Amino acid sequence: MVRISPLLLCLAFAGCGGGADNDTATAYALSLRVGQQIVIPEEALTVTFADVTDSRCPTQVLCVWAGEGRVTLVVSQSGYPAESLLVVTPASPEGQPSNQSSYRAFRFTLESLDPIPAMPGPIPTELYRAGVLVEKR
C-alpha cells in the first residue's frame, strides 16, 4: 500500500494555491498498476485500479478508429460503500463514458494510460499504469 503526502502533491499543482478561482481544495496525483490499492489517509479514501480494457490503435498501425483505454477504479471512503468507476482515455463523445467520474466529494480524472500499444496484440496486464488525478471538490 502506498501513502500519498497531500502537501507534496499540492505543491506540484498551481491550482492548490488558494486563488480566487480555486474550486478544488486538494488534488492528489496517483500512479497505479493493475490491482494496486492506494490509500489517501487524510481523506480516508481508498483507490484501487481494478481492471483495464485497451482497444487503442497501436502506433505502428494506421487505424480508422483511435480506440480507447477503459480503466475501472474501485473507490471507497471510510463509512461509505465502495463504488466502481469507469474512466476512459481519450475522452469519448458525449453520451459515452468520459475520462472523469465522481464519487462523493471527489472527481477522478484519467490523465494517462501506459504503455501505449506499439504493435497489434495484447499488452500484459501487469505492465499497465494509470495516471489518475483525484480532486476534492
C-alpha positions as CSV (number, residue, x, y, z in Angstrom):
1,M,0.0,0.0,0.0
2,V,1.3,3.4,-0.9
3,R,0.6,6.6,1.1
4,I,0.5,10.0,-0.6
5,S,1.5,13.2,1.1
6,P,-1.0,15.9,0.1
7,L,1.5,18.7,0.9
8,L,4.0,17.4,-1.6
9,L,1.3,16.9,-4.2
10,C,-0.4,20.2,-3.6
11,L,2.9,22.0,-4.2
12,A,3.1,20.3,-7.6
13,F,-0.3,21.8,-8.6
14,A,-0.7,25.6,-9.0
15,G,-4.4,25.1,-8.5
16,C,-3.8,24.3,-4.9
17,G,-2.5,27.8,-4.1
18,G,-5.8,29.2,-2.9
19,G,-6.5,31.7,-5.7
20,A,-9.9,33.4,-6.2
21,D,-11.0,30.9,-8.9
22,N,-9.9,27.9,-6.8
23,D,-12.8,25.4,-6.7
24,T,-10.6,22.5,-5.7
25,A,-9.3,22.4,-2.2
26,T,-7.0,19.5,-2.6
27,A,-5.6,17.4,-5.5
28,Y,-3.7,14.1,-5.5
29,A,-1.8,12.7,-8.5
30,L,-1.8,8.9,-8.4
31,S,0.1,6.4,-10.5
32,L,-1.4,2.9,-10.1
33,R,-0.7,-0.5,-11.5
34,V,-3.5,-3.0,-12.1
35,G,-4.5,-4.5,-8.8
36,Q,-2.7,-1.8,-6.8
37,Q,-4.5,0.0,-4.0
38,I,-3.6,3.4,-2.7
39,V,-4.9,5.0,0.5
40,I,-5.1,8.7,0.9
41,P,-5.2,8.8,4.7
42,E,-6.1,12.5,5.0
43,E,-9.4,11.7,3.1
44,A,-9.9,8.2,4.4
45,L,-10.1,7.4,0.7
46,T,-9.0,4.1,-0.9
47,V,-8.5,3.9,-4.7
48,T,-7.9,0.6,-6.5
49,F,-7.0,0.1,-10.2
50,A,-9.3,-2.9,-10.7
51,D,-9.3,-3.6,-14.4
52,V,-8.2,-2.3,-17.8
53,T,-9.6,-2.9,-21.3
54,D,-7.5,-1.5,-24.2
55,S,-8.6,-1.1,-27.8
56,R,-6.3,1.9,-28.6
57,C,-4.7,1.9,-32.1
58,P,-1.1,0.8,-32.0
59,T,1.4,3.5,-33.0
60,Q,2.8,1.3,-35.8
61,V,-0.6,0.8,-37.4
62,L,-2.9,3.0,-39.5
63,C,-6.4,2.8,-37.9
64,V,-9.8,4.1,-38.9
65,W,-10.7,4.5,-35.2
66,A,-8.3,5.7,-32.5
67,G,-9.8,3.2,-29.9
68,E,-9.8,3.8,-26.2
69,G,-8.4,2.6,-22.9
70,R,-11.0,1.8,-20.3
71,V,-10.0,1.8,-16.6
72,T,-12.1,0.5,-13.8
73,L,-11.4,2.1,-10.4
74,V,-12.9,0.8,-7.2
75,V,-13.1,3.7,-4.7
76,S,-14.3,3.8,-1.1
77,Q,-14.3,6.2,1.8
78,S,-14.4,5.2,5.5
79,G,-18.0,4.7,6.5
80,Y,-19.4,4.6,2.9
81,P,-19.9,1.8,0.4
82,A,-17.4,1.2,-2.3
83,E,-18.2,2.1,-5.9
84,S,-16.8,1.0,-9.3
85,L,-16.0,4.0,-11.6
86,L,-15.2,3.7,-15.3
87,V,-12.9,6.3,-16.8
88,V,-11.8,6.3,-20.5
89,T,-8.9,7.7,-22.4
90,P,-9.2,9.6,-24.6
91,A,-12.3,11.5,-23.6
92,S,-15.2,9.9,-25.5
93,P,-18.0,11.7,-27.4
94,E,-21.0,13.0,-25.4
95,G,-23.2,10.2,-24.1
96,Q,-20.2,7.8,-23.7
97,P,-18.0,7.2,-20.7
98,S,-15.5,10.0,-20.2
99,N,-12.1,10.5,-18.7
100,Q,-13.8,11.8,-15.5
101,S,-16.0,10.2,-12.9
102,S,-17.2,11.2,-9.4
103,Y,-17.5,9.6,-6.0
104,R,-18.9,11.6,-3.1
105,A,-16.9,14.9,-3.0
106,F,-14.1,13.6,-5.3
107,R,-13.6,13.8,-9.0
108,F,-11.3,11.2,-10.7
109,T,-9.7,12.1,-14.0
110,L,-7.8,9.5,-16.1
111,E,-4.8,11.6,-17.3
112,S,-2.7,8.8,-18.8
113,L,-2.7,5.1,-19.5
114,D,0.6,3.5,-20.3
115,P,2.1,1.7,-22.1
116,I,0.6,3.0,-25.4
117,P,0.3,0.0,-27.8
118,A,3.1,0.0,-30.5
119,M,2.2,-3.2,-32.3
120,P,-1.1,-5.3,-32.6
121,G,-1.6,-7.8,-29.8
122,P,-2.3,-7.8,-26.1
123,I,-0.2,-6.0,-23.6
124,P,0.4,-8.0,-20.4
125,T,-1.9,-6.6,-17.7
126,E,0.9,-6.2,-15.2
127,L,2.6,-3.6,-17.5
128,Y,-0.3,-1.1,-17.3
129,R,0.0,2.1,-15.3
130,A,-2.8,4.6,-14.9
131,G,-2.2,8.2,-14.1
132,V,-5.2,9.4,-12.1
133,L,-5.9,12.9,-10.7
134,V,-8.1,12.9,-7.6
135,E,-9.6,16.3,-6.8
136,K,-11.7,17.1,-3.7
137,R,-14.4,19.5,-4.7
